[in-house]
Amino acid sequence: MLDLWYKNAVIYCLDVETFMDASGDGIGDFAGLEHRLDHIEALGATAIWLNPFYPTPNRDNGYDITDFYGVDPRLGSPGDFVAFSRAAADRGLKVIVDLVVNHTSVDHPWFQAARSDPESRYRDWYVWSRDKPEDITDGIIFPGVQEAVWTYDEAACAWYMHRFYAHQADLNIANPEVRNEIFRIMGYWLELGVWGFRVDAVPFLIEYKGLKEEPERDPLLLLSEMRDFLAWRRAGAIMLAEANVTRDRIPDYFGGRGFDRDERMNLVLDFPLNQALWLSFARGQAAPILEALSSRPEGGDDQAQWAVFLRNHDELSLDKLTEAEREEVFAAFGPEACMRIYDRGIRRRLAPMLGGDHDRVALAQSLMLALPGTPVMWYGDEIGQGEDLSLPERYPVRTPMQWADEPHGGFSAIAGDTVLPVVEDGPCGYRHVNAARQTGAPDSLLTRVQHLVRARRSCPEIGWGECRPLSGLPDTVLGLECSWRGNRVATLHNRSDRPARPTLELDGAERLTSLLDPGDDAKVGDAIALPPYGYRWFRLDGARR
């Protein structure tokens, strides 16, 4: 029997170098992360997704990798990783790591060998052109920062392709040696105890762009082979895809149905829904969310699952919205030029975008956890952590975790500077917002999020079942009913700064048993009181426990 644990998981994403510094050098490390696992366990998360922690020149937050089989010495040793992995397993936490195999750092030994010798076996591991490509700016990912997608290399006397920054050379997946190396990388980390991979930049991983002759082989086969490799090496291991693509392309990432289907990604991050969430926040209306949910393609592998999120380590991309819709979200949450990036996104954290209002942040967390799919949380958002807009590009949302009202927010005991400055000023700075102050406080944001996570884990209907919108509600209220194996759960979220009193008509149910407050039960047909930015979770009577 397949272990589809990810269907009812709560994933907590963090960057090791900014989570906790145990060595006192100002840089987070695996020893510090191990020390703080109690926080993640108490939150109720069931899995940890680690941003890249591999050896790197660190020009792109670790995504420019020089060794896929190592640990950045600043963060510890491979032994420290194994100790962390075992400690996480002892707490029932599964570890997911970033698999960044679309490109390598130009400092990687493979690329150095490729550029220095045209006869090197590594030459064809990358994408080259002797002549200058016709349009070297076609397909730029980071407008305003990135200048081209091809760069001339003096040593190689040729142009190399890079979908991202010039210091990140694209690998050539048409080369079977490259594909086999990807499997070896996966196998290595599976042996060290990981339960899966968040696969970076999947749309660019499975393309043949830049090759003079494209092979007949379907590039999507790579995803099928990666899934087969996982099933062979570790049953239950998963792949989570970063794929910000249009709805019509999603079935290719999940795989088809039927006896001869190709199983591919277990989970795909739902970028269109994420962008609709923020449009919904801007308007105070439920309609954008309902439209995004209804646009999800039907069918696909029964094991497939959506991953839902509010914010992550990158910019809040708004590229799937219309220009008018994008301007609405910009006006509400990124009104200043310094808050925007790449002509398409916002580089801010969750709490500051919502004005530091913990009621609004709690509503947002509740909504994410109630949406059909697997929730993915960004570290610090459970306490309403701040941002630092003085930092370049996407770094404002990557500042160190705010643990306490202590020097460096309790992140490090170093006397000098930390790897990034801890947010100190403003209502979301560490003096006002930190984990120590909120731990155990009955009405704190952290306590509220803990209760919500526990509620989500007690509702497999949301992760496994069928969800439908509830009708007859005010346009400011999002109501969802999820059912699975005879059990039913209903959730209500008031998107407005005004109270609402919707009435629920639910066939075959009489009582509504509160999942968040034991004294907050109701009857079907009663008006349900929702304060401004209020939310309620109910289990319908007659449902089997």
Stockholm file with secondary structure:
# STOCKHOLM 1.0

chainA/1-545         MLDLWYKNAVIYCLDVETFMDASGDGIGDFAGLEHRLDHIEALGATAIWLNPFYPTPNRDNGYDITDFYGVDPRLGSPGDFVAFSRAAADRGLKVIVDLVVNHTSVDHPWFQAARSDPESRYRDWYVWSRDKPEDITDGIIFPGVQEAVWTYDEAACAWYMHRFYAHQADLNIANPEVRNEIFRIMGYWLELGVWGFRVDAVPFLIEYKGLKEEPERDPLLLLSEMRDFLAWRRAGAIMLAEANVTRDRIPDYFGGRGFDRDERMNLVLDFPLNQALWLSFARGQAAPILEALSSRPEGGDDQAQWAVFLRNHDELSLDKLTEAEREEVFAAFGPEACMRIYDRGIRRRLAPMLGGDHDRVALAQSLMLALPGTPVMWYGDEIGQGEDLSLPERYPVRTPMQWADEPHGGFSAIAGDTVLPVVEDGPCGYRHVNAARQTGAPDSLLTRVQHLVRARRSCPEIGWGECRPLSGLPDTVLGLECSWRGNRVATLHNRSDRPARPTLELDGAERLTSLLDPGDDAKVGDAIALPPYGYRWFRLDGARR
#=GR chainA/1-545 SS CCCCGGGGCCEEEECGGGTCCSSSSSSCCHHHHHHTHHHHHHHTCCEEEECCCSSCCCSSTTCSCSCTTSCCGGGCCHHHHHHHHHHHHHTTCEEEEEECCSEEETTSHHHHHHHHCTTSTTGGGBCEESSCCSCTTTTCSSTTTCCCSEEEETTTTEEEECSSCTTEEEBCTTSHHHHHHHHHHHHHHHHTTCCEEEETTHHHHTCCTTCSSCCSSCTTHHHHHHHHHHHHHCTTCEEEECCCCCGGGHHHHHCCCSTTCCCCCSEEECHHHHHHHHHHHHHTCSHHHHHHHHTSCCCCCTTCEEEEESCCSSCEECTTSCHHHHHHHHHHHCCSGGGEETTTEECCCHHHHTTTCHHHHHHHHHHHHHSSSEEEEETTTTTTCCCCTTSCTTGGGCCCCCCSSSGGGGSCCCSSCCSSCCCCSSTTSTTTSCHHHHTTCTTSHHHHHHHHHHHHHTCHHHHHSEEEECSSCCTTEEEEEEEETTEEEEEEEECSSSCBCCBCCCTTCCEEEESSCTTCCEETTSBCCBCTTCEEEEEETTCCC
#=GC SS_cons         CCCCGGGGCCEEEECGGGTCCSSSSSSCCHHHHHHTHHHHHHHTCCEEEECCCSSCCCSSTTCSCSCTTSCCGGGCCHHHHHHHHHHHHHTTCEEEEEECCSEEETTSHHHHHHHHCTTSTTGGGBCEESSCCSCTTTTCSSTTTCCCSEEEETTTTEEEECSSCTTEEEBCTTSHHHHHHHHHHHHHHHHTTCCEEEETTHHHHTCCTTCSSCCSSCTTHHHHHHHHHHHHHCTTCEEEECCCCCGGGHHHHHCCCSTTCCCCCSEEECHHHHHHHHHHHHHTCSHHHHHHHHTSCCCCCTTCEEEEESCCSSCEECTTSCHHHHHHHHHHHCCSGGGEETTTEECCCHHHHTTTCHHHHHHHHHHHHHSSSEEEEETTTTTTCCCCTTSCTTGGGCCCCCCSSSGGGGSCCCSSCCSSCCCCSSTTSTTTSCHHHHTTCTTSHHHHHHHHHHHHHTCHHHHHSEEEECSSCCTTEEEEEEEETTEEEEEEEECSSSCBCCBCCCTTCCEEEESSCTTCCEETTSBCCBCTTCEEEEEETTCCC
//
